[in-house]
Each structure stands twice: as structure tokens, then as C-alpha cells.
Amino acid sequence: MNEKLREIYNQILQRLALVDFDKIWKGFHQCKFALYTDEVVYFADTT
């Protein structure tokens, strides 16, 4: 499961890199995020 969360996290991170957040809302920017299940939390390269 950790490997799958890592894969999904990286896919989301790549998509977010394409977003111009400032165009959505002035001063808006990308923030760190986590993915989680009932058993595991994946935050960047930590579980």
C-alpha cells in the first residue's frame, strides 16, 4: 500500500506543478499535502 500511495502522490505532485495558482487566486500557491488511508499517512517521502 505504501508504494501505491507514493505513486499516486507523485502523480498528483506532477499535475500540481502544471497549475498556475496565482491565476486562480492572487497570492494563492501550492502547499504541502498528505495522502492517507485508515492505516497509513504518506507525506512527501515519509510514511
All heavy atoms as atom14 arrays in JSON, in Angstrom:
{
  "sequence": "MNEKLREIYNQILQRLALVDFDKIWKGFHQCKFALYTDEVVYFADTT",
  "atom14_mask": [
    [1, 1, 1, 1, 1, 1, 1, 1, 0, 0, 0, 0, 0, 0],
    [1, 1, 1, 1, 1, 1, 1, 1, 0, 0, 0, 0, 0, 0],
    [1, 1, 1, 1, 1, 1, 1, 1, 1, 0, 0, 0, 0, 0],
    [1, 1, 1, 1, 1, 1, 1, 1, 1, 0, 0, 0, 0, 0],
    [1, 1, 1, 1, 1, 1, 1, 1, 0, 0, 0, 0, 0, 0],
    [1, 1, 1, 1, 1, 1, 1, 1, 1, 1, 1, 0, 0, 0],
    [1, 1, 1, 1, 1, 1, 1, 1, 1, 0, 0, 0, 0, 0],
    [1, 1, 1, 1, 1, 1, 1, 1, 0, 0, 0, 0, 0, 0],
    [1, 1, 1, 1, 1, 1, 1, 1, 1, 1, 1, 1, 0, 0],
    [1, 1, 1, 1, 1, 1, 1, 1, 0, 0, 0, 0, 0, 0],
    [1, 1, 1, 1, 1, 1, 1, 1, 1, 0, 0, 0, 0, 0],
    [1, 1, 1, 1, 1, 1, 1, 1, 0, 0, 0, 0, 0, 0],
    [1, 1, 1, 1, 1, 1, 1, 1, 0, 0, 0, 0, 0, 0],
    [1, 1, 1, 1, 1, 1, 1, 1, 1, 0, 0, 0, 0, 0],
    [1, 1, 1, 1, 1, 1, 1, 1, 1, 1, 1, 0, 0, 0],
    [1, 1, 1, 1, 1, 1, 1, 1, 0, 0, 0, 0, 0, 0],
    [1, 1, 1, 1, 1, 0, 0, 0, 0, 0, 0, 0, 0, 0],
    [1, 1, 1, 1, 1, 1, 1, 1, 0, 0, 0, 0, 0, 0],
    [1, 1, 1, 1, 1, 1, 1, 0, 0, 0, 0, 0, 0, 0],
    [1, 1, 1, 1, 1, 1, 1, 1, 0, 0, 0, 0, 0, 0],
    [1, 1, 1, 1, 1, 1, 1, 1, 1, 1, 1, 0, 0, 0],
    [1, 1, 1, 1, 1, 1, 1, 1, 0, 0, 0, 0, 0, 0],
    [1, 1, 1, 1, 1, 1, 1, 1, 1, 0, 0, 0, 0, 0],
    [1, 1, 1, 1, 1, 1, 1, 1, 0, 0, 0, 0, 0, 0],
    [1, 1, 1, 1, 1, 1, 1, 1, 1, 1, 1, 1, 1, 1],
    [1, 1, 1, 1, 1, 1, 1, 1, 1, 0, 0, 0, 0, 0],
    [1, 1, 1, 1, 0, 0, 0, 0, 0, 0, 0, 0, 0, 0],
    [1, 1, 1, 1, 1, 1, 1, 1, 1, 1, 1, 0, 0, 0],
    [1, 1, 1, 1, 1, 1, 1, 1, 1, 1, 0, 0, 0, 0],
    [1, 1, 1, 1, 1, 1, 1, 1, 1, 0, 0, 0, 0, 0],
    [1, 1, 1, 1, 1, 1, 0, 0, 0, 0, 0, 0, 0, 0],
    [1, 1, 1, 1, 1, 1, 1, 1, 1, 0, 0, 0, 0, 0],
    [1, 1, 1, 1, 1, 1, 1, 1, 1, 1, 1, 0, 0, 0],
    [1, 1, 1, 1, 1, 0, 0, 0, 0, 0, 0, 0, 0, 0],
    [1, 1, 1, 1, 1, 1, 1, 1, 0, 0, 0, 0, 0, 0],
    [1, 1, 1, 1, 1, 1, 1, 1, 1, 1, 1, 1, 0, 0],
    [1, 1, 1, 1, 1, 1, 1, 0, 0, 0, 0, 0, 0, 0],
    [1, 1, 1, 1, 1, 1, 1, 1, 0, 0, 0, 0, 0, 0],
    [1, 1, 1, 1, 1, 1, 1, 1, 1, 0, 0, 0, 0, 0],
    [1, 1, 1, 1, 1, 1, 1, 0, 0, 0, 0, 0, 0, 0],
    [1, 1, 1, 1, 1, 1, 1, 0, 0, 0, 0, 0, 0, 0],
    [1, 1, 1, 1, 1, 1, 1, 1, 1, 1, 1, 1, 0, 0],
    [1, 1, 1, 1, 1, 1, 1, 1, 1, 1, 1, 0, 0, 0],
    [1, 1, 1, 1, 1, 0, 0, 0, 0, 0, 0, 0, 0, 0],
    [1, 1, 1, 1, 1, 1, 1, 1, 0, 0, 0, 0, 0, 0],
    [1, 1, 1, 1, 1, 1, 1, 0, 0, 0, 0, 0, 0, 0],
    [1, 1, 1, 1, 1, 1, 1, 0, 0, 0, 0, 0, 0, 0]
  ],
  "atom14_positions": [
    [[0.82, -1.2, 0.0], [0.0, 0.0, 0.0], [0.87, 1.26, 0.0], [0.54, 2.22, -0.67], [-0.94, -0.01, 1.2], [-1.78, 1.25, 1.33], [-2.83, 1.65, -0.07], [-4.25, 0.71, 0.33], [0.0, 0.0, 0.0], [0.0, 0.0, 0.0], [0.0, 0.0, 0.0], [0.0, 0.0, 0.0], [0.0, 0.0, 0.0], [0.0, 0.0, 0.0]],
    [[1.97, 1.27, 0.72], [2.83, 2.45, 0.76], [3.33, 2.82, -0.62], [3.4, 3.99, -0.97], [4.02, 2.23, 1.69], [3.61, 2.16, 3.15], [2.47, 2.42, 3.5], [4.54, 1.78, 3.98], [0.0, 0.0, 0.0], [0.0, 0.0, 0.0], [0.0, 0.0, 0.0], [0.0, 0.0, 0.0], [0.0, 0.0, 0.0], [0.0, 0.0, 0.0]],
    [[3.67, 1.82, -1.4], [4.19, 2.06, -2.76], [3.11, 2.67, -3.65], [3.38, 3.56, -4.45], [4.74, 0.77, -3.36], [5.72, 0.98, -4.46], [6.91, 1.85, -4.07], [7.44, 1.71, -2.96], [7.29, 2.69, -4.9], [0.0, 0.0, 0.0], [0.0, 0.0, 0.0], [0.0, 0.0, 0.0], [0.0, 0.0, 0.0], [0.0, 0.0, 0.0]],
    [[1.89, 2.2, -3.5], [0.77, 2.74, -4.29], [0.49, 4.2, -3.89], [0.28, 5.04, -4.76], [-0.48, 1.88, -4.08], [-1.63, 2.29, -4.96], [-1.31, 2.08, -6.43], [-2.51, 2.39, -7.28], [-2.2, 2.38, -8.7], [0.0, 0.0, 0.0], [0.0, 0.0, 0.0], [0.0, 0.0, 0.0], [0.0, 0.0, 0.0], [0.0, 0.0, 0.0]],
    [[0.51, 4.49, -2.6], [0.32, 5.87, -2.16], [1.43, 6.78, -2.69], [1.18, 7.91, -3.1], [0.27, 5.96, -0.63], [-1.05, 5.61, 0.03], [-0.94, 5.73, 1.54], [-2.18, 6.47, -0.48], [0.0, 0.0, 0.0], [0.0, 0.0, 0.0], [0.0, 0.0, 0.0], [0.0, 0.0, 0.0], [0.0, 0.0, 0.0], [0.0, 0.0, 0.0]],
    [[2.65, 6.28, -2.68], [3.77, 7.05, -3.21], [3.56, 7.35, -4.7], [3.79, 8.47, -5.15], [5.07, 6.29, -3.02], [6.3, 7.0, -3.59], [7.53, 6.2, -3.33], [7.51, 5.87, -1.92], [8.56, 5.61, -1.18], [9.75, 5.63, -1.72], [8.45, 5.32, 0.08], [0.0, 0.0, 0.0], [0.0, 0.0, 0.0], [0.0, 0.0, 0.0]],
    [[3.1, 6.37, -5.45], [2.86, 6.54, -6.88], [1.77, 7.59, -7.12], [1.91, 8.49, -7.95], [2.44, 5.2, -7.49], [2.15, 5.25, -8.96], [1.69, 3.89, -9.49], [2.09, 2.84, -8.94], [0.9, 3.9, -10.44], [0.0, 0.0, 0.0], [0.0, 0.0, 0.0], [0.0, 0.0, 0.0], [0.0, 0.0, 0.0], [0.0, 0.0, 0.0]],
    [[0.67, 7.48, -6.39], [-0.42, 8.43, -6.52], [0.03, 9.83, -6.1], [-0.27, 10.82, -6.77], [-1.65, 7.98, -5.69], [-2.22, 6.68, -6.26], [-2.71, 9.07, -5.64], [-3.24, 6.01, -5.36], [0.0, 0.0, 0.0], [0.0, 0.0, 0.0], [0.0, 0.0, 0.0], [0.0, 0.0, 0.0], [0.0, 0.0, 0.0], [0.0, 0.0, 0.0]],
    [[0.76, 9.91, -5.01], [1.28, 11.2, -4.52], [2.13, 11.87, -5.6], [1.96, 13.05, -5.9], [2.12, 10.98, -3.26], [2.61, 12.25, -2.63], [1.9, 12.86, -1.6], [3.79, 12.85, -3.06], [2.36, 14.03, -1.03], [4.24, 14.02, -2.49], [3.52, 14.61, -1.48], [3.98, 15.77, -0.91], [0.0, 0.0, 0.0], [0.0, 0.0, 0.0]],
    [[3.01, 11.12, -6.21], [3.89, 11.67, -7.24], [3.1, 12.12, -8.48], [3.43, 13.14, -9.09], [4.98, 10.68, -7.62], [6.03, 10.57, -6.55], [6.29, 11.52, -5.82], [6.63, 9.41, -6.42], [0.0, 0.0, 0.0], [0.0, 0.0, 0.0], [0.0, 0.0, 0.0], [0.0, 0.0, 0.0], [0.0, 0.0, 0.0], [0.0, 0.0, 0.0]],
    [[2.06, 11.39, -8.83], [1.21, 11.79, -9.96], [0.5, 13.11, -9.65], [0.44, 14.01, -10.5], [0.19, 10.71, -10.27], [0.79, 9.47, -10.88], [-0.23, 8.35, -11.05], [-1.39, 8.47, -10.66], [0.22, 7.24, -11.61], [0.0, 0.0, 0.0], [0.0, 0.0, 0.0], [0.0, 0.0, 0.0], [0.0, 0.0, 0.0], [0.0, 0.0, 0.0]],
    [[-0.01, 13.25, -8.45], [-0.67, 14.49, -8.05], [0.33, 15.63, -8.03], [0.06, 16.74, -8.51], [-1.35, 14.33, -6.68], [-2.51, 13.34, -6.77], [-1.82, 15.69, -6.14], [-3.08, 12.92, -5.44], [0.0, 0.0, 0.0], [0.0, 0.0, 0.0], [0.0, 0.0, 0.0], [0.0, 0.0, 0.0], [0.0, 0.0, 0.0], [0.0, 0.0, 0.0]],
    [[1.52, 15.39, -7.5], [2.56, 16.41, -7.43], [2.93, 16.91, -8.82], [3.09, 18.12, -9.04], [3.79, 15.82, -6.72], [4.83, 16.78, -6.22], [4.25, 17.77, -5.22], [5.97, 16.0, -5.58], [0.0, 0.0, 0.0], [0.0, 0.0, 0.0], [0.0, 0.0, 0.0], [0.0, 0.0, 0.0], [0.0, 0.0, 0.0], [0.0, 0.0, 0.0]],
    [[3.04, 16.0, -9.78], [3.34, 16.39, -11.16], [2.23, 17.25, -11.76], [2.5, 18.23, -12.45], [3.56, 15.15, -12.03], [4.85, 14.42, -11.74], [4.94, 13.11, -12.5], [4.04, 12.73, -13.25], [6.04, 12.4, -12.3], [0.0, 0.0, 0.0], [0.0, 0.0, 0.0], [0.0, 0.0, 0.0], [0.0, 0.0, 0.0], [0.0, 0.0, 0.0]],
    [[1.0, 16.89, -11.49], [-0.12, 17.68, -12.02], [-0.18, 19.06, -11.37], [-0.47, 20.05, -12.03], [-1.44, 16.94, -11.79], [-1.57, 15.73, -12.67], [-2.86, 15.02, -12.44], [-2.91, 13.8, -13.23], [-4.02, 13.14, -13.47], [-5.18, 13.56, -12.99], [-3.99, 12.05, -14.19], [0.0, 0.0, 0.0], [0.0, 0.0, 0.0], [0.0, 0.0, 0.0]],
    [[0.08, 19.11, -10.07], [0.06, 20.4, -9.39], [1.16, 21.33, -9.89], [1.0, 22.55, -9.89], [0.19, 20.2, -7.87], [-1.03, 19.63, -7.17], [-0.71, 19.33, -5.71], [-2.22, 20.57, -7.28], [0.0, 0.0, 0.0], [0.0, 0.0, 0.0], [0.0, 0.0, 0.0], [0.0, 0.0, 0.0], [0.0, 0.0, 0.0], [0.0, 0.0, 0.0]],
    [[2.27, 20.75, -10.34], [3.37, 21.56, -10.87], [2.96, 22.31, -12.14], [3.57, 23.32, -12.49], [4.58, 20.67, -11.14], [0.0, 0.0, 0.0], [0.0, 0.0, 0.0], [0.0, 0.0, 0.0], [0.0, 0.0, 0.0], [0.0, 0.0, 0.0], [0.0, 0.0, 0.0], [0.0, 0.0, 0.0], [0.0, 0.0, 0.0], [0.0, 0.0, 0.0]],
    [[1.93, 21.85, -12.81], [1.45, 22.49, -14.04], [0.45, 23.62, -13.78], [0.12, 24.36, -14.69], [0.8, 21.44, -14.94], [1.68, 20.27, -15.36], [0.85, 19.24, -16.12], [2.86, 20.75, -16.17], [0.0, 0.0, 0.0], [0.0, 0.0, 0.0], [0.0, 0.0, 0.0], [0.0, 0.0, 0.0], [0.0, 0.0, 0.0], [0.0, 0.0, 0.0]],
    [[-0.01, 23.74, -12.56], [-1.04, 24.72, -12.23], [-0.41, 26.07, -11.91], [0.55, 26.16, -11.15], [-1.88, 24.24, -11.02], [-2.87, 25.3, -10.59], [-2.58, 22.93, -11.33], [0.0, 0.0, 0.0], [0.0, 0.0, 0.0], [0.0, 0.0, 0.0], [0.0, 0.0, 0.0], [0.0, 0.0, 0.0], [0.0, 0.0, 0.0], [0.0, 0.0, 0.0]],
    [[-0.95, 27.13, -12.5], [-0.54, 28.49, -12.15], [-1.52, 28.97, -11.08], [-2.57, 29.53, -11.36], [-0.6, 29.39, -13.39], [-0.08, 30.79, -13.11], [0.14, 31.14, -11.92], [0.09, 31.54, -14.09], [0.0, 0.0, 0.0], [0.0, 0.0, 0.0], [0.0, 0.0, 0.0], [0.0, 0.0, 0.0], [0.0, 0.0, 0.0], [0.0, 0.0, 0.0]],
    [[-1.18, 28.72, -9.83], [-2.07, 29.01, -8.72], [-2.41, 30.49, -8.61], [-3.51, 30.85, -8.22], [-1.46, 28.51, -7.41], [-1.47, 27.01, -7.29], [-0.37, 26.27, -7.68], [-2.58, 26.34, -6.82], [-0.37, 24.89, -7.58], [-2.61, 24.97, -6.72], [-1.5, 24.23, -7.1], [0.0, 0.0, 0.0], [0.0, 0.0, 0.0], [0.0, 0.0, 0.0]],
    [[-1.49, 31.35, -8.97], [-1.72, 32.79, -8.89], [-2.81, 33.23, -9.86], [-3.5, 34.22, -9.62], [-0.42, 33.55, -9.15], [-0.45, 34.95, -8.56], [-0.75, 35.07, -7.35], [-0.17, 35.91, -9.3], [0.0, 0.0, 0.0], [0.0, 0.0, 0.0], [0.0, 0.0, 0.0], [0.0, 0.0, 0.0], [0.0, 0.0, 0.0], [0.0, 0.0, 0.0]],
    [[-2.97, 32.5, -10.96], [-4.06, 32.81, -11.9], [-5.42, 32.44, -11.32], [-6.43, 33.04, -11.65], [-3.86, 32.08, -13.23], [-2.92, 32.76, -14.16], [-2.97, 32.09, -15.52], [-2.11, 32.85, -16.51], [-2.15, 32.21, -17.84], [0.0, 0.0, 0.0], [0.0, 0.0, 0.0], [0.0, 0.0, 0.0], [0.0, 0.0, 0.0], [0.0, 0.0, 0.0]],
    [[-5.44, 31.43, -10.48], [-6.69, 31.01, -9.85], [-7.13, 32.07, -8.84], [-8.29, 32.46, -8.78], [-6.53, 29.64, -9.16], [-6.22, 28.57, -10.2], [-7.77, 29.28, -8.34], [-5.81, 27.23, -9.62], [0.0, 0.0, 0.0], [0.0, 0.0, 0.0], [0.0, 0.0, 0.0], [0.0, 0.0, 0.0], [0.0, 0.0, 0.0], [0.0, 0.0, 0.0]],
    [[-6.17, 32.5, -8.03], [-6.44, 33.49, -7.0], [-5.13, 34.2, -6.69], [-4.13, 33.55, -6.39], [-6.98, 32.79, -5.74], [-7.54, 33.7, -4.71], [-6.83, 34.47, -3.82], [-8.89, 33.94, -4.42], [-7.65, 35.16, -3.01], [-8.96, 34.85, -3.36], [-10.08, 33.48, -4.96], [-10.14, 35.31, -2.82], [-11.26, 33.93, -4.41], [-11.29, 34.82, -3.36]],
    [[-5.13, 35.5, -6.74], [-3.9, 36.28, -6.48], [-3.32, 35.9, -5.12], [-4.03, 35.91, -4.1], [-4.23, 37.77, -6.54], [-3.04, 38.65, -6.47], [-2.32, 38.63, -7.78], [-1.18, 39.65, -7.74], [-0.21, 39.38, -8.77], [0.0, 0.0, 0.0], [0.0, 0.0, 0.0], [0.0, 0.0, 0.0], [0.0, 0.0, 0.0], [0.0, 0.0, 0.0]],
    [[-2.05, 35.53, -5.12], [-1.37, 35.15, -3.88], [-1.54, 33.69, -3.49], [-0.93, 33.22, -2.53], [0.0, 0.0, 0.0], [0.0, 0.0, 0.0], [0.0, 0.0, 0.0], [0.0, 0.0, 0.0], [0.0, 0.0, 0.0], [0.0, 0.0, 0.0], [0.0, 0.0, 0.0], [0.0, 0.0, 0.0], [0.0, 0.0, 0.0], [0.0, 0.0, 0.0]],
    [[-2.37, 32.96, -4.23], [-2.6, 31.54, -3.97], [-1.37, 30.77, -4.41], [-0.74, 31.08, -5.41], [-3.83, 31.11, -4.76], [-4.43, 29.78, -4.37], [-4.63, 29.42, -3.06], [-4.83, 28.89, -5.36], [-5.2, 28.2, -2.72], [-5.41, 27.67, -5.04], [-5.6, 27.33, -3.72], [0.0, 0.0, 0.0], [0.0, 0.0, 0.0], [0.0, 0.0, 0.0]],
    [[-0.98, 29.75, -3.66], [0.19, 28.96, -4.01], [0.02, 27.51, -3.56], [-0.85, 27.2, -2.76], [1.45, 29.56, -3.38], [1.39, 29.6, -1.88], [0.75, 30.6, -1.19], [1.88, 28.75, -0.95], [0.85, 30.36, 0.11], [1.53, 29.25, 0.27], [0.0, 0.0, 0.0], [0.0, 0.0, 0.0], [0.0, 0.0, 0.0], [0.0, 0.0, 0.0]],
    [[0.85, 26.67, -4.11], [0.81, 25.25, -3.78], [1.3, 25.04, -2.36], [2.27, 25.66, -1.92], [1.69, 24.46, -4.75], [1.66, 22.98, -4.52], [2.5, 22.22, -5.54], [2.78, 22.74, -6.6], [2.86, 21.02, -5.23], [0.0, 0.0, 0.0], [0.0, 0.0, 0.0], [0.0, 0.0, 0.0], [0.0, 0.0, 0.0], [0.0, 0.0, 0.0]],
    [[0.63, 24.16, -1.65], [1.02, 23.82, -0.28], [1.37, 22.34, -0.21], [1.0, 21.56, -1.08], [-0.13, 24.08, 0.69], [-0.61, 25.8, 0.8], [0.0, 0.0, 0.0], [0.0, 0.0, 0.0], [0.0, 0.0, 0.0], [0.0, 0.0, 0.0], [0.0, 0.0, 0.0], [0.0, 0.0, 0.0], [0.0, 0.0, 0.0], [0.0, 0.0, 0.0]],
    [[2.06, 21.97, 0.83], [2.35, 20.57, 1.05], [1.04, 19.84, 1.35], [0.09, 20.44, 1.86], [3.3, 20.41, 2.23], [4.66, 20.99, 1.94], [5.58, 20.8, 3.13], [6.94, 21.38, 2.82], [7.86, 21.21, 3.94], [0.0, 0.0, 0.0], [0.0, 0.0, 0.0], [0.0, 0.0, 0.0], [0.0, 0.0, 0.0], [0.0, 0.0, 0.0]],
    [[0.98, 18.57, 0.99], [-0.23, 17.8, 1.23], [0.15, 16.37, 1.59], [1.27, 15.94, 1.38], [-1.14, 17.82, 0.0], [-0.56, 17.14, -1.22], [-0.87, 15.83, -1.5], [0.29, 17.82, -2.07], [-0.35, 15.2, -2.62], [0.82, 17.22, -3.19], [0.5, 15.9, -3.47], [0.0, 0.0, 0.0], [0.0, 0.0, 0.0], [0.0, 0.0, 0.0]],
    [[-0.81, 15.65, 2.12], [-0.6, 14.25, 2.51], [-1.74, 13.41, 1.94], [-2.84, 13.9, 1.73], [-0.56, 14.11, 4.02], [0.0, 0.0, 0.0], [0.0, 0.0, 0.0], [0.0, 0.0, 0.0], [0.0, 0.0, 0.0], [0.0, 0.0, 0.0], [0.0, 0.0, 0.0], [0.0, 0.0, 0.0], [0.0, 0.0, 0.0], [0.0, 0.0, 0.0]],
    [[-1.45, 12.15, 1.7], [-2.46, 11.16, 1.35], [-2.52, 10.17, 2.5], [-1.49, 9.88, 3.11], [-2.1, 10.44, 0.06], [-2.0, 11.28, -1.21], [-1.62, 10.39, -2.39], [-3.3, 11.99, -1.49], [0.0, 0.0, 0.0], [0.0, 0.0, 0.0], [0.0, 0.0, 0.0], [0.0, 0.0, 0.0], [0.0, 0.0, 0.0], [0.0, 0.0, 0.0]],
    [[-3.71, 9.66, 2.77], [-3.79, 8.74, 3.89], [-4.9, 7.71, 3.7], [-5.83, 7.92, 2.94], [-4.0, 9.49, 5.2], [-5.25, 10.35, 5.23], [-6.45, 9.83, 5.72], [-5.23, 11.66, 4.77], [-7.6, 10.6, 5.74], [-6.37, 12.44, 4.79], [-7.55, 11.9, 5.28], [-8.68, 12.67, 5.29], [0.0, 0.0, 0.0], [0.0, 0.0, 0.0]],
    [[-4.72, 6.61, 4.4], [-5.74, 5.57, 4.49], [-6.05, 5.42, 5.97], [-5.56, 6.19, 6.8], [-5.23, 4.22, 3.93], [-4.2, 3.73, 4.78], [-4.71, 4.36, 2.52], [0.0, 0.0, 0.0], [0.0, 0.0, 0.0], [0.0, 0.0, 0.0], [0.0, 0.0, 0.0], [0.0, 0.0, 0.0], [0.0, 0.0, 0.0], [0.0, 0.0, 0.0]],
    [[-6.82, 4.41, 6.3], [-7.1, 4.15, 7.72], [-5.85, 3.72, 8.47], [-5.78, 3.81, 9.69], [-8.16, 3.05, 7.87], [-9.53, 3.51, 7.43], [-9.77, 4.74, 7.4], [-10.37, 2.65, 7.1], [0.0, 0.0, 0.0], [0.0, 0.0, 0.0], [0.0, 0.0, 0.0], [0.0, 0.0, 0.0], [0.0, 0.0, 0.0], [0.0, 0.0, 0.0]],
    [[-4.84, 3.25, 7.73], [-3.65, 2.68, 8.36], [-2.37, 3.46, 8.13], [-1.43, 3.36, 8.92], [-3.45, 1.25, 7.85], [-4.64, 0.35, 8.13], [-4.58, -0.95, 7.36], [-3.68, -1.12, 6.53], [-5.47, -1.8, 7.58], [0.0, 0.0, 0.0], [0.0, 0.0, 0.0], [0.0, 0.0, 0.0], [0.0, 0.0, 0.0], [0.0, 0.0, 0.0]],
    [[-2.28, 4.22, 7.05], [-1.02, 4.84, 6.65], [-1.24, 6.29, 6.23], [-2.25, 6.61, 5.61], [-0.4, 4.07, 5.46], [0.85, 4.75, 4.95], [-0.11, 2.64, 5.83], [0.0, 0.0, 0.0], [0.0, 0.0, 0.0], [0.0, 0.0, 0.0], [0.0, 0.0, 0.0], [0.0, 0.0, 0.0], [0.0, 0.0, 0.0], [0.0, 0.0, 0.0]],
    [[-0.27, 7.14, 6.58], [-0.24, 8.51, 6.09], [1.01, 8.65, 5.25], [2.1, 8.26, 5.67], [-0.2, 9.54, 7.25], [-0.03, 10.95, 6.7], [-1.46, 9.43, 8.09], [0.0, 0.0, 0.0], [0.0, 0.0, 0.0], [0.0, 0.0, 0.0], [0.0, 0.0, 0.0], [0.0, 0.0, 0.0], [0.0, 0.0, 0.0], [0.0, 0.0, 0.0]],
    [[0.87, 9.2, 4.04], [2.03, 9.43, 3.18], [2.17, 10.93, 2.98], [1.28, 11.59, 2.46], [1.86, 8.74, 1.81], [3.12, 8.82, 0.99], [4.14, 7.9, 1.2], [3.33, 9.84, 0.09], [5.33, 7.99, 0.47], [4.5, 9.94, -0.63], [5.5, 9.02, -0.43], [6.66, 9.12, -1.13], [0.0, 0.0, 0.0], [0.0, 0.0, 0.0]],
    [[3.29, 11.47, 3.43], [3.59, 12.89, 3.33], [4.97, 13.05, 2.72], [5.97, 12.74, 3.36], [3.54, 13.52, 4.74], [3.76, 15.0, 4.74], [2.8, 15.86, 4.27], [4.92, 15.53, 5.24], [2.99, 17.23, 4.28], [5.14, 16.89, 5.25], [4.16, 17.74, 4.77], [0.0, 0.0, 0.0], [0.0, 0.0, 0.0], [0.0, 0.0, 0.0]],
    [[5.01, 13.48, 1.46], [6.26, 13.59, 0.7], [6.96, 12.23, 0.72], [6.37, 11.25, 0.29], [7.12, 14.7, 1.23], [0.0, 0.0, 0.0], [0.0, 0.0, 0.0], [0.0, 0.0, 0.0], [0.0, 0.0, 0.0], [0.0, 0.0, 0.0], [0.0, 0.0, 0.0], [0.0, 0.0, 0.0], [0.0, 0.0, 0.0], [0.0, 0.0, 0.0]],
    [[8.15, 12.17, 1.24], [8.87, 10.89, 1.28], [8.86, 10.25, 2.65], [9.78, 9.52, 3.02], [10.31, 11.06, 0.79], [10.38, 11.08, -0.74], [9.53, 10.44, -1.38], [11.29, 11.72, -1.27], [0.0, 0.0, 0.0], [0.0, 0.0, 0.0], [0.0, 0.0, 0.0], [0.0, 0.0, 0.0], [0.0, 0.0, 0.0], [0.0, 0.0, 0.0]],
    [[7.83, 10.53, 3.43], [7.73, 9.91, 4.75], [6.4, 9.19, 4.87], [5.41, 9.58, 4.27], [7.84, 10.96, 5.88], [6.77, 11.9, 5.71], [9.16, 11.69, 5.84], [0.0, 0.0, 0.0], [0.0, 0.0, 0.0], [0.0, 0.0, 0.0], [0.0, 0.0, 0.0], [0.0, 0.0, 0.0], [0.0, 0.0, 0.0], [0.0, 0.0, 0.0]],
    [[6.38, 8.11, 5.6], [5.13, 7.37, 5.83], [4.93, 7.18, 7.32], [5.82, 7.3, 8.1], [5.15, 5.99, 5.14], [6.33, 5.31, 5.51], [5.05, 6.13, 3.65], [0.0, 0.0, 0.0], [0.0, 0.0, 0.0], [0.0, 0.0, 0.0], [0.0, 0.0, 0.0], [0.0, 0.0, 0.0], [0.0, 0.0, 0.0], [0.0, 0.0, 0.0]]
  ]
}
